[in-house]
């Protein structure tokens, strides 16, 4: 290292707030990459994935105090931002001399607002964070260097300063493998199976109005080479004991040749593990999904968004209902578990278009369906659309989890959207659904059968509690 010292860096995935609707436990691969890049340059790293470790803010505070880091890096998405800010306050309280840094989707597009409102946060890292965090760690105590670091927002003497955006890493093959040794890998099990993630590309070449990914990555899309991908899959299995893989890409299937080479590599090395991925319906073919199935793909997730072509066009999705139907049909014919997501409550949505969406789901019969509520995430075009309409948006970012209506829509009250979503889930995850999924051999079907059974049990328990309250 050419700089003054080896820094101590704590990387934090903030705790789950009590009562929060956002409670998914996943391996934060972005922190794993940050840890790998920093460690490669000689810095001392501690990673705290609080949800996986069942660590609240009090325990986080104790861990940070005992480690006494020079830099605390906290990753956040929009619905986890309230917890991330509490984590920042905890860090600043016990490590007052440390630089507290926020990064991720939840911070990139709210950088100035966060710094104006929260004194515990010193710096916001915007966009991809590896090189930026590396430069911040090289001499964190020197404030004069901040002006020379691209991709950050910080407080100057008189105003908030945003340095120029940092260009995205172009050659992803040059990045070190994510440092999973810092994570409690046994905690990332799905019904007993250790599922480890891999990211083989970054960004998205499309521009749907509800999505912030294109802006997060400056409208760039980059892919790792097939050999580099398969090498990592083999490493995940042989070194970390992966029993299944999950591709975290927004767009695994964009390049047909690359998908075929990855599938051929998986088969030639006899990796023989199930995996899942997400895709767009206009980037797959019948031949492709069958080849993916032969290579171990057991779940394919499509964002079909709606059963209304008019709403689909309004979203800027640039796909068709016919493409949605064909892609689902091909995957089902290949024996792949098909999950889809749809959005209700988008501006311009009517009760008729919602009915078209629900009819679409009944017609194509996916193995799982996520009924998401239109959510104007900070940085998205959808947020701009709602502002221009003058509709009010909730300031409670913890509700921005795709499950709660967070803006007023004169045509569709929030209560109605919530009711539609609840009734759909209750009808979709039926006893018949449990039986159908249990009869199939696909492991994802068995997982969903258990999840649906849990939903049915929860409904039954809630009904009993409700009746008990009424009787009192």
NORTA-V374039 format. One record per run of one state. SS is the DSSP state (a for helix, b for strand, c for the rest). FROM is the first residue (numbers start at 1). LEN is the number of residues. Records with the same first field share a line. If there is no record, write none. Layout:
# NORTA-V374039
SS: FROM-LEN ; FROM-LEN
This chain:
# NORTA-V374039
c: 1-7 ; 14-15 ; 41-3 ; 54-3 ; 68-3 ; 76-2 ; 95-4 ; 104-1 ; 109-2 ; 118-5 ; 126-4 ; 139-4 ; 149-3 ; 156-4 ; 163-9 ; 175-5 ; 183-2 ; 188-1 ; 191-2 ; 199-2 ; 204-9 ; 217-4 ; 224-2 ; 241-3 ; 248-8 ; 269-5 ; 280-1 ; 284-2 ; 295-2 ; 306-3 ; 315-6 ; 334-3 ; 345-6 ; 365-3 ; 374-7 ; 390-3 ; 394-3 ; 400-7 ; 408-6 ; 429-2 ; 439-4 ; 472-1
b: 8-6 ; 44-6 ; 71-5 ; 99-5 ; 123-3 ; 152-4 ; 160-3 ; 189-2 ; 193-6 ; 201-3 ; 221-3 ; 244-4 ; 274-6 ; 297-9 ; 337-8 ; 368-6 ; 393-1 ; 407-1
a: 29-12 ; 50-4 ; 57-11 ; 78-17 ; 105-4 ; 111-7 ; 130-9 ; 143-6 ; 172-3 ; 180-3 ; 185-3 ; 213-4 ; 226-15 ; 256-13 ; 281-3 ; 286-9 ; 309-6 ; 321-13 ; 351-14 ; 381-9 ; 397-3 ; 414-15 ; 431-8 ; 443-29
